[in-house]
Amino acid sequence: MEGMMRISEFLEQHAARGGVSFHMPGHKGGALYRRLGYERALRDALRWDITEIPGADNLFRADGILKEGQERYAALYGVARSLYLVNGSSAGIVAAILACVPPGGKLLMARGSHKSVFSALTLGGIRPVFMPVDAPGGGSGRQDAAPTASLDGEAASHGVDAFSLGVDATSHGVGAAFCRPQAVAKLLEQHPDAAAVILPSPNYYGICSDIRAIADVVHGHGKTFIVDQAHGAHLKFFEQAAPGFLPASAESRGADIVVASTHKTLGSLTQSAILHVVNPARVDVARLEDRLSCMQSTSPSYLLMASLDLCCEILEKHGAALVREWAENLRGFYDAAVQIPGLRVMGTDAWPAARLDRTKLNLDMRAAGLSGAALHDFLVGENIWPELHTEDFVMCMTGLGNEAADYGRLLAALEKASATATATARAESAAAPDHRHGILCFFGGLTMDYISTRGDGERIGGAQAIIRGLAPDRGLYVPDAFPELQVGADFDAARLAESGYRGIARLVLAAFLPDFTADEIAACVDGAYDAKFDTPDIAPLHSITKNRMAGRSADAHFLELWHGKTAAFKDMALSILPYLMKTAVKKTGEDKKIVILTATSGDTGKAALAGFADVPGTEIFVYYPKDGVSAVQERQMVTQEGANVHVFGIRGNFDDAQTAVKGVFTDAAFAEQLAGRGMRLSSANSINIGRLVPQVAYYVSAWARLVASGAVGVGEPINICVPTGNFGNILAAWYAGRIGVPIARLICASNENKVLTDFLRTGVYDARRDFILTDSPSMDILISSNLERLLWHLSGERPSDNVRRMMASLDADGFYDVGDAVRAGLADGGFTGGYADMDKAHAALARAWNEEGYLMDTHTAVAYAVWLDYLKQTGDATPTVIASTASPYKFAGSVARVLGLPAQADEFRAVEQLLEYTGQPVPEGLRDLDKKPVLHDRVIEKDAIRASIEGLV
């Protein structure tokens, strides 16, 4: 018809405009091909359009070049099988569902699933069970996300289509695809006959679900897990080239089948995609290939398959460099975007990004008076083409083909949009209600992953990290991001203080372990922090104000962490770890007995024994340096009752015990042997993230109490001083600072074994020194395991590589140098170090008692002495929390000697003497210890730990 434009004419005109593409496909108008010298793919397109001629192979019986191409993809993504898709991801999704769900069967699915999922329901007569969107604050995502379907969502008929389900299957609600592991678990319990689970992650806007935690749930129920990763084909390469910048890929997080559209963000042509079989043990691959043959064209386009092949080649040769450049361009964009008035970008500090694919730029300029539609039209007028817009915001989809100039053009256009928005529009926007359609509310319940400090990017959920304890590669698990709790919101000090210690602990644990439900967290907290503690405050503060000894006005607030069952700070974490462990085992479907190995410098051992004694499904082994703990500490351990507890003295020091225990953890043959007997190893040491996270809570509690009491003003910082050996306690303080507690300085206090003091001053960790026995034995450590976590956090783009290098140097040569970047990170993090020898610590202890009437143990005395030195040297009168880590009665002999009391025959007589002299109550757990029978009297060599376990389990 005359006057109508042909498709070819439109394409010619659009190409001639030379605009900037922020829409799919990811090659961005061929820019990626031209940049890397692949112009032939564009020039020879028509000549490449062939059918199955000799030598060209056949997609449905691939045994030549197509088979080889698919094998290269499998190697590139690290999966068992990869299959070309020429009818888009849609064909792969339909085939995967039809292969995994029998006709008339049930499928658990997200409400915001792609249209192809609903097509599969229709074709297979499959009954859907919708996973609810449980947004905190009552939101349920966009109104186009299945508002009329019931929560359990089972369709009334088998022959369903999108409209009979009451679902707009073409919609992409911002939060409608987000699912929580606990919701999946509940539905699988309600629908045990469901055959498989499918959900999209990331969704159209980049929001990701916790694939690892959901995979654990799905596999625990014996089901198959399919992930529609159409918008996340790039995630695998960010794991390798820019770890930690984006959420991990479904291929590495436990999915069984992953469908990925390489054309959306990478380099292949539109309609080309890949289906990955990650876990063939859970997939009938032959059935999958049969169903896929039904969904694909019998004349597959060689142009599409050639583009898949070229995309693979580009990723093999240039992928790492291109992805690192992509990440740097995104960082630059986000940094600049937050400076533009009236612009909000999901993924900046204002819009938390713990579970967000930040290659999707969600741009909201309503504060500048521009609706989503108006901003879209403005950008198109600037010859910038976004992917889509809603009524509220625009989404720009970045890809491998975008270059730095593209981001500059977009920033310039956004600055222009902000500057030209009318005052009237601004006023109207400010007066309008703020409807965000669930974007922000979904971040409140998002989960985080845990990564090994020495790993290759494998990400697991918090529950699994707690069960494992130490990673298989000898690394320690760290969170991939920190919860974004803000002072004045989550951290309203008055509200926190009023909620009490248990309320604060619930908040902190829920933030770090969001794969646990609120009810699970509450049960763990309430079970741990109860009458086992001799004060309802759990961790009270004792303040010394207007400190006279330092000669200047400064306040010290002793955070007493020793009011639990064993009278040491380890109770704060080890009272709750057994509850977390039991919950984690139940959540993940773990069916093996947990064998807990623990090396102790004195306090961890007893606290772990008390926590795990007679806990079903566990055995606990504790190893302590025979001549490296106090008599009270040893007696606490060797008198511990419980059918599942085993205690051994080690001939050597704590470092020997710790190194030997870590060696058992990394003994693959032994782990396999235990697995064959239905057991797996875990740890109660602070190497277990389940030990570290609860410690964060008591620093939050201390800060909240200080603000609520008026000792610290709202928003004013505090210092924290910690007697430190294995570094976990001060690392927990640093974590508290990362989630919102305003901390100015972290003062790391050491005794004569001052490896950490020297490290913080020089950036060189040097354990090549004599080991000194002191009367603060829990600090007599030369290898501080938890420091490895901090090094990972401060090591920049490839932290695991840096940590592996440093730990290898420590193992081989006894030292490592962290380099300039980590040195700068330590300074920026507020770390400073100091040490006190026994004479200086004794003097501080005596003066605290004689002048302030405050009795402390020998470890707390080290911290107090170091703080007094710091105060004199710096004049920094910032209110300081000093971690008081043990009751003075745990080291009664040393404390009595410092106070000038006559020597006693043994430590237990010293307890009685100290009570009589000071009148300070003896903790219940330390009373009459010498009258309890010794139940564990075995002493072994450090290399006999494995044999000791084999002999008892």
Buried (B, 14 or more C-beta within 10 A) or exposed (E): EEEEEEEEEEEEEEEEEEBBBBBBBBBBBBBBBBBBEBEEBEEEEEEBEEEBEEEBBEBBEBEEBBBEBBEBBBEBBBBBBBBBBBBBBBBBBBBBBBBBBEEEBBBBBBBBBBBBBBBBBBBBBBBBBBBBBBBEEEBBBBEBBBBEBEEEBBBEEBEBBBEBBEBBBEBBBBBBBBBBBBBBBBBBEEBEEBBBBBBBBBBBBBBBBBBBBBBBBBBBBEBBBBBBBBBBBBBBBBBBBBBBBBBBBBBBBBBBBBBBBBBBBBBBBBBBBBBBBBBBEBBEBEEBBBBBEEBBEEEBBBBBBBBBBBBBBBBEEBBBEBBBBBBBBBEBBBEBBEEBEBBBBBBBEEBBBBBBBBBBBBBBBBBBBBBBEBBBBBBBEBEBBBBBBBEBBBBBBBBBBBBEEBBBBBBEBBBBBBEEBEEEBBEEBEEEEEEBBBBBBBBBBBBBBBBBBBBBBBBBBBBBBBBBBBBBBBBBBBBBBBBBBEBEEBBBBEBBBEBBBBBBBBBBBBBBBBBBBEEBBBBBBBBBBEEBBBEEBBBBBBBBEEBEBBEEEBBBBBBBBBBBBBBBBBBBBBBBBBBBBBBBBBBBBBEBBBBBBBBBBBBBBBBBBBBBBEBEBBBBBBBBBBBBBBBBBBBBBBBBEBEBBBBBBBBBBBBBBBBBBBBBBBBEEBBEEBEEEEBBBBBBBBBBBBBBBBBBBBBBBBBBBBBBEEBBEEEBBBBBBBBBBBBBBBBBBBBBBBBBBBBBBBBBBBBBBBBBBBBBEEBEBBBEBEBBEBBBBBBBBBBBBBBBBBBBBBBEBBBBBBBBBBBEBBEEEBBBBBBEEBBEBBEEBBBBBBBBBBEBBBBBBBBBBEEBEBBBBBBBBBBBBBBBBBBEEEEBBBBBBBBBBBBBBBBBBBBBBBBEBEEBEEBBBBBEBBBEBBEBEBBEBBEEBBEEEEEBEEEBEBEBBBEBBEEEB
